[in-house]
């Protein structure tokens, strides 16, 4: 028998509007969705009670601690019973400050089961901030009745900073070291099975399920309302375009933080909706920690992989030396990237590794959306010929394409779109246009103007593009990717600069391992022990950078907006504490231009030693 196709064939309908506006919609109907996420947990606890739902590494990392669907439901009901007596409710949610953990998952599901919003806050606001300003603003906004932390001692400073701002009960997985902190494991409520059932029956599609915060790169984070309808319809759409989910429960190893929509709404609920298993990855896309991810992949042998480009870059480097890892990795059904575009050079490297390891090309796809879209608004449910294709609208979502300063701005409408921002009616009103389409602020371009079913390409943030003094617009997103490819493997990532200047410049985070390897190839002594500051000023590195810039200039035809006339290598990696890198391991371009003001000034100075020009 021939294998069933992984994907539904893309079908996209186009209709015309006024003034160059047009609309794109899926050719597939959105099927009826569940009333609430909690129905999925109840259903799988009945159908496959002993199947693994969640797992995390033991304290010594020697084994996996696994939790079945039946056991998960029992724990959710225990915690939900306590929450009904806690004072939490629609106006006083449960605030969660924790790394991904089984406890966090159970508490989130328990809150949602009885109509209490779960507000998941990034641990970075608690653990990496010195003034806790954003955390304080979040707590004041949501007025939680319950605050959960994974470790009371680790979060002690943050808890002290927000103590005057709330009257919440504090609970923790590890309560030792925290005054007035109750152990999550000890919680028990008085609500009966009947009361729990009644509370769950009152949960409907419009019930607020979660509050997820935007990154806050341009101000204080906003609390995005996520309803049950947003979550259930998004997963219903996923099952249409990925029909393999109906045949085989997914198994994933995943680190993506549940304080963000990619890891939580897309990955976590995809697993729950389809009776799969989620093994919490204690690795990260960072040197050293990526080895834990590799170890976990070898141990679990997942069926799908989800990650950001930085994670795949590091995994690809490991797989060049570890053939066993490569074979296991590329035997998966598909590899999915999001959060940022995958450089074409990395795309080609992974394609080659896949064919070399398994004799086939493992599908490499992505999707596009935001916290406000729950998150998938488009899906690339086909194997695109090049990187960056974000696919076509998912069933139920309508895209409105609006001409804007030479680009095509995209707006969205559908049941997966947020009704607004928690306790912020002014910002909610400003987020939607006159037709009720959400204004996401992104631009796209058609892969084929004559055939919308061939997908779209992300064309940058409208707000991040800028003009040179000549009046020429610079598409920073497209130029960043072109620059990474031209400077491969030297450039780990790039920040595009040049607003109101004569020419474009790059601030470059160097791929330190690649730079050391280049110096070693040139016979430079002690290449593996040189300080990064010495590496970036080495003549061989500057020459390689100049050659890459020349390659980019040649490919651009000399157009000032499509190449960098100067570039500066940065002497330190992106700093998460300074807000330069997000939980999902991609760069906060706007913040870096602010925090690296001295480097920016040097880049556009008259000191030729401070930067490099094309060869």
C-alpha positions in Angstrom: 0.0 0.0 0.0 1.3 3.5 -0.8 2.0 5.8 2.1 -0.6 8.3 3.0 0.4 11.9 2.2 1.6 14.0 5.2 -0.1 17.1 3.9 -3.4 18.3 2.5 -2.9 19.7 -1.0 -2.8 23.5 -0.7 -5.9 25.2 -2.1 -6.2 28.9 -1.8 -9.0 31.2 -3.0 -8.4 34.9 -4.0 -11.0 37.6 -4.1 -10.5 41.2 -5.1 -11.3 44.3 -3.0 -11.0 48.0 -3.7 -7.8 50.1 -4.1 -5.6 47.1 -4.8 -6.6 45.2 -1.7 -7.3 41.5 -2.1 -8.2 38.6 0.2 -6.8 35.1 0.5 -8.7 32.2 2.2 -8.2 28.4 2.4 -10.1 26.2 0.0 -10.8 23.9 3.0 -13.7 24.4 5.4 -12.9 24.7 9.1 -14.4 21.6 10.8 -16.4 22.0 14.0 -14.1 22.3 17.0 -14.3 21.2 20.6 -16.1 23.3 23.2 -13.0 23.5 25.3 -9.5 22.2 25.6 -10.4 20.2 28.7 -12.5 17.9 26.6 -9.3 16.5 25.0 -7.8 15.6 28.3 -10.9 13.8 29.4 -11.3 12.0 26.1 -7.7 10.7 26.0 -7.8 9.7 29.7 -10.8 7.4 28.7 -9.4 6.1 25.4 -5.7 5.7 26.2 -5.4 6.0 30.0 -2.0 4.5 30.3 -0.4 6.4 27.3 2.3 8.9 28.2 1.1 12.5 28.0 4.0 14.4 29.6 7.5 13.6 30.7 10.5 15.4 32.2 14.0 14.5 33.2 14.6 13.2 36.7 16.7 15.5 39.0 19.9 13.6 38.1 18.9 13.3 34.4 19.3 9.6 34.5 15.8 8.8 33.4 12.5 10.2 32.3 9.6 10.8 34.8 6.5 10.1 32.7 2.9 10.9 33.4 0.0 9.1 31.7 -3.3 10.7 30.5 -5.3 9.2 33.3 -2.8 10.3 36.0 -2.7 13.8 34.4 -6.5 14.1 34.6 -6.5 13.1 38.2 -3.9 15.7 39.1 -5.8 18.4 37.1 -9.0 17.7 39.0 -7.2 17.8 42.3 -5.7 21.2 41.5 -8.9 22.5 40.0 -10.8 21.6 43.1 -8.3 23.8 45.1 -8.5 26.6 42.6 -12.3 26.8 43.0 -11.7 27.8 46.7 -8.7 30.0 46.0 -10.4 33.2 45.0 -9.2 33.0 41.5 -11.5 33.7 38.6 -11.9 35.6 35.3 -10.8 38.9 36.8 -8.1 37.3 39.1 -6.2 34.7 37.1 -3.5 32.3 38.1 0.0 33.8 37.3 2.6 31.3 36.4 6.4 32.0 36.7 8.2 28.9 35.8 10.4 27.0 33.4 8.5 24.4 31.4 7.6 21.6 33.8 4.9 18.9 34.4 3.6 20.9 37.3 3.2 24.0 35.2 1.3 22.1 32.6 -1.1 20.5 35.2 -1.8 23.8 36.9 -2.5 25.6 33.6 -4.9 22.8 32.5 -6.5 22.9 35.9 -7.2 26.6 35.8 -8.6 26.3 32.2 -10.8 23.4 33.3 -12.8 25.6 35.6 -12.8 28.8 33.7 -9.9 30.6 35.3 -7.4 32.2 33.0 -3.8 31.0 33.2 -1.4 34.0 32.8 2.0 32.6 31.9 4.9 35.0 32.4 8.3 34.6 31.0 10.8 33.6 33.7 13.3 36.1 32.2 11.2 38.9 33.7 11.8 37.4 37.1 15.3 35.8 36.9 17.2 38.1 34.5 15.9 41.5 35.5 17.5 43.8 38.1 14.5 46.1 38.6 11.7 43.7 37.8 9.9 46.7 36.1 8.1 44.6 33.5 7.1 41.9 36.0 5.7 44.5 38.3 3.6 46.0 35.5 2.3 42.6 34.6 1.2 41.7 38.1 -0.5 45.1 38.6 -2.3 44.6 35.3 -3.7 41.1 35.9 -4.2 41.2 39.7 -3.7 37.5 40.2 -5.3 35.5 43.0 -2.7 32.8 42.8 1.0 33.0 41.8 2.9 29.8 41.0 6.7 29.5 40.8 8.7 26.4 40.2 11.3 27.2 42.9 10.6 29.6 45.7 14.3 30.1 46.4 15.2 30.9 42.8 12.3 33.3 42.5 12.7 34.9 45.9 14.0 38.3 44.7 11.2 38.5 42.2 8.5 37.5 44.7 9.9 40.2 47.1 9.8 42.8 44.4 6.1 42.2 43.6 4.9 41.5 47.1 3.4 45.0 47.7 1.4 44.7 44.5 -0.9 41.8 45.1 -2.7 39.7 47.7 -2.2 36.4 45.9 -1.6 33.0 47.4 2.0 31.8 46.5 2.4 28.1 45.6 5.5 26.3 44.3 6.8 23.0 43.1 9.8 23.5 45.5 8.6 25.8 48.3 11.7 25.6 50.5 13.2 29.0 51.1 10.0 30.9 50.6 8.0 32.5 53.4 4.3 31.7 53.2 4.8 29.5 50.2 2.6 26.4 49.9 3.8 23.2 48.1 1.8 22.5 45.0 1.8 18.8 45.8 0.0 19.4 49.1 -2.9 21.3 47.6 -6.4 19.8 48.0 -9.8 21.3 47.6 -13.3 20.7 48.9 -15.1 20.8 45.6 -16.9 17.6 44.7 -16.8 15.8 41.4 -20.3 17.3 40.7 -19.0 20.8 41.4 -16.0 20.3 39.2 -18.2 19.0 36.4 -20.5 22.0 36.7 -17.6 24.4 36.6 -16.3 22.7 33.5 -19.7 22.7 31.8 -19.8 26.4 32.2 -16.6 26.8 30.2 -17.5 27.8 26.6 -15.8 28.9 23.4 -15.7 32.5 24.5 -14.2 31.8 27.9 -10.8 33.3 28.5 -8.4 30.4 28.7 -5.0 32.1 28.9 -3.3 35.4 29.0 0.0 35.4 27.1 2.2 38.5 27.0 3.8 40.1 24.0 7.6 40.6 24.1 7.4 44.2 25.1 10.2 45.2 22.8 8.6 48.6 22.2 7.2 49.2 25.7 5.6 47.3 28.5 4.3 43.8 27.5 0.6 43.5 26.6 -1.6 40.7 27.9 -3.2 39.0 24.9 -6.5 37.3 25.6 -6.6 33.7 24.4 -10.1 32.2 24.4 -11.0 28.5 24.3 -12.3 29.1 20.7 -8.9 30.4 19.6 -7.1 27.3 20.8 -9.6 24.7 19.7 -10.2 26.1 16.2 -6.4 26.5 15.6 -5.9 22.8 16.4 -8.9 21.9 14.2 -7.2 23.7 11.3 -4.0 21.9 12.0 -5.6 18.6 11.6 -7.0 19.5 8.2 -3.7 20.5 6.8 -1.7 17.9 8.7 -3.9 14.8 8.3 -1.2 12.5 9.6 -2.0 13.8 13.1 -5.2 11.7 12.9 -3.3 8.5 12.2 -0.3 8.7 14.5 -0.2 10.5 17.9 2.8 12.9 17.8 5.8 12.4 20.0 8.0 15.5 20.5 11.0 16.6 22.5 10.5 20.3 23.0 12.1 23.2 24.9 10.1 26.1 23.5 8.8 28.1 26.5 5.2 28.0 27.4 5.2 31.7 28.1 5.2 32.0 24.3 2.5 31.0 21.8 4.8 28.7 19.7 5.7 26.3 22.5 2.4 26.5 24.3 -0.5 27.0 22.0 1.0 25.4 18.9 3.1 22.5 20.3 1.6 21.7 23.7 -2.0 21.7 22.5 -1.2 19.9 19.3 0.1 17.0 21.4 -2.9 17.1 23.8 -5.4 17.4 20.9 -4.0 14.3 19.2 -3.2 12.1 22.2 0.5 12.4 21.8 3.4 12.6 24.2 5.5 15.7 25.0 8.9 15.2 26.5 10.2 18.4 28.1 13.6 19.2 26.7 16.0 20.5 29.3 18.4 21.7 26.5 18.4 25.0 24.8 19.7 26.4 21.5 23.0 27.5 23.1 26.5 26.0 23.1 26.7 23.2 25.5 23.0 23.1 26.3 22.3 21.9 22.7 24.1 18.7 23.6 21.3 18.0 26.1 18.7 18.4 23.3 20.7 16.0 21.1 20.8 13.5 24.0 17.1 13.8 24.5 16.4 13.3 20.8 18.4 10.1 20.8 16.7 8.9 23.9 13.1 9.5 22.8 13.3 9.3 19.0 10.5 11.8 18.5 8.2 11.8 15.4 8.3 15.6 14.9 10.7 18.4 15.6 9.9 22.0 16.4 12.6 24.6 16.9 13.9 28.0 16.0 16.6 28.6 13.3 19.3 29.0 16.0 18.5 25.6 17.4 18.7 24.0 14.0 22.0 25.7 13.3 23.5 24.2 16.4 22.0 20.8 15.8 23.3 20.8 12.2 26.8 21.4 13.5 26.5 18.5 15.9 25.1 16.2 13.1 28.1 16.9 10.9 30.1 14.9 13.5 27.4 12.6 14.9 26.0 10.3 12.2 23.7 8.5 14.7 22.1 11.7 15.8 21.6 12.7 12.1 20.0 9.4 11.3 17.5 9.6 14.2 16.8 13.2 13.6 16.0 12.9 9.8 13.9 9.8 10.3 11.2 12.1 11.8 8.0 12.7 9.8 8.8 16.4 9.4 10.9 19.2 10.8 9.2 22.5 11.6 10.8 25.9 12.1 9.2 29.2 13.2 10.0 32.4 15.3 12.4 33.6 12.5 13.3 32.7 8.9 15.7 29.9 8.3 18.7 31.1 6.3 18.9 29.4 2.9 22.5 28.2 3.6 21.2 26.3 6.7 18.2 25.0 4.7 20.5 23.5 2.1 22.8 22.0 4.7 19.9 20.3 6.4 18.5 19.0 3.1 22.0 17.5 2.3 22.3 16.0 5.7 18.9 14.4 5.5 19.5 12.8 2.1 23.0 11.6 3.2 21.7 10.1 6.5 18.4 8.5 5.4 18.4 8.5 1.6 15.4 10.9 1.6 14.5 14.5 2.1 12.7 15.0 5.4 10.0 17.7 4.9 11.2 21.0 6.3 8.3 23.4 6.7 7.1 26.4 8.7 4.0 28.5 9.6 3.4 32.1 10.5 1.3 33.9 13.1 1.6 35.6 16.4 0.4 35.6 20.0 -2.8 37.2 18.8 -3.5 34.5 16.3 -3.2 31.4 18.6 -0.8 31.2 16.7 -1.0 29.6 13.2 -2.6 31.9 10.6 -0.7 30.3 7.6 0.7 26.8 7.2 3.3 25.7 4.6 1.7 22.2 4.3 3.8 21.4 1.3 7.6 21.1 0.7 8.6 24.4 -0.6 11.6 24.6 -3.0 13.4 27.2 -0.9 13.5 28.4 2.7 11.1 31.1 4.0 7.8 30.1 2.5 5.2 30.6 5.3 2.5 28.8 3.3 -1.2 29.6 2.8 -4.1 30.6 5.0 -5.3 27.9 7.4 -8.9 26.9 7.2 -11.1 29.5 8.9 -8.6 32.4 8.6 -8.9 35.2 6.1 -5.9 37.2 5.0 -6.4 40.8 3.9 -3.5 42.0 1.7 -3.1 45.8 1.6 -0.6 47.8 -0.5 1.6 49.8 1.9 4.7 51.8 0.8 5.6 49.4 -2.0 5.0 46.3 0.1 1.9 44.1 0.9 0.8 44.5 4.4 -1.2 41.5 5.8 -4.1 41.6 8.2 -6.2 38.7 9.6 -9.7 37.7 10.6 -11.0 34.4 12.0 -12.0 32.5 15.1 -8.4 32.1 16.0 -7.8 35.8 16.4 -7.8 37.4 19.8 -10.7 39.6 20.9 -8.2 42.0 22.3 -5.9 42.9 25.1 -6.7 42.4 28.8 -7.9 45.6 30.4 -6.7 47.7 27.5 -9.7 48.8 25.4 -7.7 51.6 23.7 -5.0 49.3 22.4 -7.6 46.7 21.5 -9.5 49.2 19.3 -6.3 50.3 17.6 -5.4 46.8 16.7 -8.2 46.2 14.3 -9.2 48.0 11.0 -12.6 49.1 9.9 -13.4 45.6 8.6 -12.4 43.9 11.9 -9.1 42.5 10.6 -6.3 42.3 13.0 -3.4 44.6 12.0 -0.4 42.4 12.8 2.2 44.8 11.2 3.9 42.3 9.0 4.4 42.4 5.2 4.3 39.4 2.8 4.9 38.7 -0.8 3.4 36.0 -3.1 5.7 33.2 -4.1 3.8 33.2 -7.4 1.5 36.2 -8.1 -0.6 34.1 -10.5 -1.0 31.2 -8.0 -1.6 32.0 -4.3 -1.6 28.2 -3.5 2.2 28.3 -3.9 2.4 30.3 -0.7 3.6 33.5 0.8 7.0 34.8 2.0 7.4 36.9 5.1 8.6 40.3 3.9 9.6 41.9 7.2 7.9 44.1 9.8 6.4 47.2 8.3 7.8 49.2 11.3 11.3 47.8 11.0 11.9 48.9 7.4 13.5 52.3 7.0 14.5 54.8 4.4 18.0 55.9 3.5 18.7 59.6 3.0 18.2 59.0 -0.7 14.6 58.1 0.0 15.2 54.5 -0.8 13.3 52.0 1.3 15.3 49.2 2.9 13.6 45.9 3.6 15.5 44.9 6.7 14.1 41.4 7.1 15.0 40.3 3.6 18.4 42.0 3.7 19.2 40.3 7.1 18.7 36.8 5.5 20.6 37.7 2.4 23.4 38.9 4.6 23.6 35.8 6.7 23.8 33.6 3.6 26.4 35.8 1.9 28.6 35.8 5.1 28.1 32.2 6.0 29.4 30.7 8.2 31.0 33.7 9.8 27.8 35.6 10.7 25.6 34.0 13.4 23.1 36.7 13.0 22.8 40.3 11.7 21.1 43.6 12.8 20.5 45.8 9.8 21.1 49.6 10.4 21.0 52.7 8.4 17.9 54.7 9.2 18.3 58.2 7.8 21.8 57.5 6.7 23.5 57.4 3.3 24.1 53.6 3.3 23.2 50.4 5.0 25.4 48.9 7.7 25.5 45.6 9.5 26.1 44.9 13.1 27.2 41.2 13.2 27.1 38.6 15.9 30.0 36.3 14.9 29.7 32.5 14.8 32.7 32.0 17.1 33.2 28.4 16.3 33.2 29.1 12.6 35.6 32.0 13.1 38.1 29.9 15.1 37.8 27.1 12.4 38.6 29.6 9.7 41.7 30.9 11.6 42.8 27.3 12.2 42.6 26.5 8.5 44.8 29.5 7.8 47.4 28.2 10.2 47.0 30.8 12.8 48.6 29.6 16.1 46.4 29.2 19.2 43.2 29.9 17.1 41.2 27.9 19.7 42.3 30.1 22.6 42.1 33.6 21.2 39.7 36.0 22.9 36.6 36.9 20.9 37.8 40.6 20.9 41.0 39.4 19.2 39.2 37.2 16.7 36.9 39.9 15.3 39.9 42.2 14.6 42.1 39.5 13.1 43.1 40.4 9.5 41.9 37.0 8.2 38.5 37.4 9.7 38.2 41.0 8.4 39.2 39.7 4.9 36.6 37.0 5.0 34.0 39.5 6.1 35.0 41.8 3.2 34.7 39.0 0.7 31.2 38.1 2.0 30.1 41.7 1.7 31.4 41.9 -1.8 29.5 38.7 -2.7 26.3 40.3 -1.3 27.0 43.6 -3.2 27.5 41.7 -6.5 24.2 39.8 -6.0 22.4 43.0 -5.3 23.5 44.6 -8.6 24.9 47.4 -6.5 21.5 48.7 -5.3 22.1 50.6 -2.1 19.1 49.1 -0.3 20.1 45.5 -1.0 23.6 45.3 0.4 25.7 46.6 3.3 28.3 49.2 2.5 30.0 48.6 5.9 29.8 46.0 8.7 31.1 45.7 12.2 31.6 42.5 14.2 30.4 42.7 17.7 32.7 41.8 20.6 30.2 40.1 22.8 27.2 37.7 22.1 23.6 38.9 22.3 22.6 39.5 25.9 19.3 38.0 27.1 19.5 40.0 30.3 19.6 43.2 28.3 16.6 42.1 26.3 18.7 41.5 23.2 17.6 38.0 22.7 14.2 36.5 23.5 13.1 33.2 25.1 12.8 31.8 21.6 16.4 32.6 20.8 15.9 35.2 18.1 17.2 38.8 18.1 15.3 41.8 19.4 16.5 44.1 16.6 15.1 47.3 18.0 16.6 46.7 21.5 20.0 45.9 20.1 20.2 49.1 18.1 19.5 50.9 21.5 21.8 48.8 23.7 24.7 48.8 21.2 24.6 52.5 20.6 28.4 52.8 20.8 28.8 50.0 18.2 26.3 51.7 16.0 28.1 55.0 16.2 31.4 53.2 15.4 29.8 51.5 12.4 28.9 54.8 10.8 32.0 56.7 11.9 34.9 57.9 9.7 37.3 55.5 11.4 37.9 52.8 8.8 39.4 50.5 11.4 36.0 50.4 13.2 34.2 48.6 10.4 34.8 46.6 7.2 33.8 47.5 3.7 33.2 45.1 0.8 36.4 43.9 -0.9 
